[in-house]
Structure formats: C-alpha cells, structure tokens
Amino acid sequence: LMGRRSEIQGLGIGALAYYRKVIENQKDHIIDEIIRVVRRTGSSESHIEKLKSAKMENKFKDAVELISDALPQALLINGYNPLALLDQAIRKGSYAHSDGDALKLATALRKILSELAERVVRALEDQTELDEAVNYILQHD
C-alpha cells in the first residue's frame, strides 16, 4: 500500500524501496505459492526440492538463481522467469539515475508481481476445475 501510494505521488525512489521490501519480506510466501503450483501441475520432485532450497537463502537474488529452471511454464511472463525479472528490476533500482527512472522500475515491479500473483491463482484454479471435472465424470458412471 505504501509503495502504491508513493508510486501515485510520483515518488519513484520511495515506491521502489517499498516494493523491494515487500518482495524481500514475502520471498518465502512467493516460493510457497510457486511450490503449490508445481505440485498441482505434476512437475518433478527435483523442482520442488530446488524451490525449498531457495527458501533457505537470505538474499532474494540467491534464491532466484537456484530456481531459474524450476518454474512451470504457466508462471512465465512473456517466456521469462518473473522472479528473475523482479530481481533484475531491484538491482537496476540500486543504480537508478533519477526519481523518474526509479518510478518506472517501481511500476514495472508492481506489474510483474501482480501478474505473477494472478498467474499463480489461475494455475491453481485451472487445476482445481480440471480435478473437479474428472472426479465428476468418474463418480457418475
């Protein structure tokens, strides 16, 4: 909320700092949600282990590097790992030359994080709906 308020007020550096803090503080929760999607989509156990290992990392950057290939296709944004995109925006934010540049990065962070959240929800809903359809057919022979 504070990040969005800063963004609306045109305070790029402030918005970027708030969004970065949210991403770093919610790293484990984000990874837990990705694990739920991986389990529901039937990906390999090695991907789940990589994701669990990433939760042990203190730095978001290190966690992202561990799981570069563990994300299901359904979560990729334009073919890219959204966590890697978030990490790249955070790192670029450290070198933003102006508040305007920081504002653009903050907006990008928010949009990518929002899209990732929507894709997680959709992936879980799609699988739930499919499971219900299969169960319905199997129960009504």
C-alpha positions in Angstrom: 0.0 0.0 0.0 2.8 2.4 0.9 4.6 1.5 -2.3 1.5 2.2 -4.4 0.9 5.5 -2.6 4.4 6.6 -3.3 4.1 5.5 -6.9 0.9 7.5 -7.3 2.6 10.6 -5.8 5.5 10.2 -8.3 8.0 9.3 -5.6 9.9 6.7 -7.5 12.7 6.0 -5.1 10.2 5.6 -2.2 8.0 3.3 -4.2 10.9 1.2 -5.3 12.1 0.9 -1.8 8.7 -0.2 -0.5 8.2 -2.7 -3.3 11.7 -4.1 -2.8 11.0 -4.6 0.9 7.7 -6.4 0.1 9.4 -8.7 -2.3 12.3 -9.5 0.1 9.9 -10.0 3.1 7.5 -12.1 1.1 10.1 -14.3 -0.7 9.2 -17.4 1.2 5.5 -16.9 0.7 6.0 -16.3 -3.0 8.1 -19.5 -3.2 5.5 -21.5 -1.2 2.8 -20.4 -3.7 5.0 -21.5 -6.6 5.6 -24.9 -4.9 1.8 -25.3 -4.7 1.6 -24.7 -8.5 4.4 -27.1 -9.1 2.8 -29.8 -7.0 -0.6 -29.3 -8.7 0.9 -29.4 -12.2 2.8 -32.6 -11.5 6.3 -31.2 -12.1 9.3 -33.2 -10.9 10.3 -33.6 -7.2 13.7 -32.1 -8.0 12.0 -28.8 -8.9 10.2 -28.8 -5.5 13.5 -29.5 -3.8 15.1 -26.6 -5.6 12.3 -24.3 -4.5 12.6 -25.5 -0.9 16.3 -24.8 -1.0 15.7 -21.3 -2.4 13.6 -20.5 0.7 16.7 -21.1 2.8 18.6 -18.3 1.0 18.7 -15.0 2.8 19.0 -12.9 -0.4 16.3 -12.8 -3.0 18.9 -12.8 -5.7 20.5 -16.0 -4.5 17.1 -17.7 -4.2 16.2 -16.7 -7.8 19.5 -18.1 -9.1 18.7 -21.5 -7.5 15.3 -21.9 -9.1 15.9 -20.4 -12.5 14.6 -23.6 -14.2 12.1 -24.8 -11.6 9.1 -22.6 -12.5 6.3 -24.1 -14.5 5.5 -22.7 -18.0 2.2 -21.3 -16.7 4.0 -18.8 -14.4 6.4 -17.5 -17.0 5.8 -13.9 -18.3 6.5 -13.5 -22.0 8.7 -16.6 -21.6 10.7 -15.1 -18.7 11.0 -16.2 -15.1 9.1 -13.5 -13.2 11.3 -13.8 -10.2 14.4 -13.1 -12.3 12.6 -10.1 -13.8 11.8 -8.8 -10.3 15.4 -9.4 -9.2 16.7 -7.5 -12.3 14.4 -4.6 -11.6 15.5 -4.5 -7.9 19.2 -4.5 -8.9 18.6 -1.8 -11.6 16.8 0.3 -9.0 20.0 0.5 -7.0 21.6 2.4 -9.8 18.6 4.5 -10.9 19.9 7.8 -12.2 16.7 9.8 -11.4 13.5 9.6 -9.5 11.8 9.1 -12.8 13.8 6.1 -13.6 13.1 4.7 -10.2 9.4 5.3 -10.7 9.4 3.3 -14.0 11.2 0.4 -12.2 8.8 0.6 -9.3 5.8 0.4 -11.7 7.4 -2.5 -13.5 8.0 -4.3 -10.2 4.4 -3.8 -9.2 3.0 -5.0 -12.6 5.2 -8.1 -12.7 4.5 -9.0 -9.1 0.7 -8.6 -9.7 0.9 -10.7 -12.9 2.8 -13.4 -11.1 0.1 -13.5 -8.4 -2.6 -13.7 -11.0 -0.9 -16.5 -12.8 -0.5 -18.5 -9.6 -4.2 -18.1 -8.8 -5.2 -19.0 -12.4 -2.9 -22.1 -12.4 -4.3 -23.3 -9.1 -7.9 -22.6 -10.2 -7.5 -24.3 -13.6 -6.1 -27.4 -11.9 -8.9 -27.4 -9.3 -11.6 -27.1 -12.0 -10.0 -29.9 -14.0 -9.8 -32.1 -11.0 -13.5 -31.4 -10.2 -14.5 -32.2 -13.8 -12.5 -35.5 -13.8 -13.9 -36.5 -10.4 -17.5 -35.7 -11.6 -17.1 -37.9 -14.6 -15.5 -40.8 -12.6 -18.2 -40.7 -9.9 -21.1 -40.7 -12.4 -20.6 -43.9 -14.4 
